[in-house]
Amino acid sequence: MNNFRIAKIIVVFSSLFYLSISFLRNYNSPENIEKRCILKFEKDFKNNLETSHEEWNEILDLADNNYLKCMGISQY
């Protein structure tokens, strides 16, 4: 009876370990990082009708820099 209990505990911990490794591998895949960065900085790309052309260019530059930083791409 005691061996069965130990075997159940080992199976549960092994399963949790496997699931956590699978989740982290999927979460940190380049495609998912790109999707998260796009969603995070998507609001910066929305154009306000009252925004001047110069202001809009500054907003786009800032959003572009933030996106590249989120993706882990070095600038310059």
C-alpha positions, 0 to 999 in steps of 0.5 A: 500500500505504501509503495502505491502511494509513493508511485502516485506522488512520483507520477503527480510530480512528474506530470506537473514538471512535464506540463510546466516545461511544456508551458514555458517552452510554448510561452517563450516561443518566438511566435508567441513573444511576437504576438504578445508584443504586437498586442502590447503596443498595438494601442500606440499605433492607433491614429487620433484625428486630432494628432498632428503629422509631426506628433504622429511620427513621434508616436510611431517612432516610440511605438517602434522602439518599444516593440523592438525592445519587447522583441529583444532586438538591439537597436543601432 
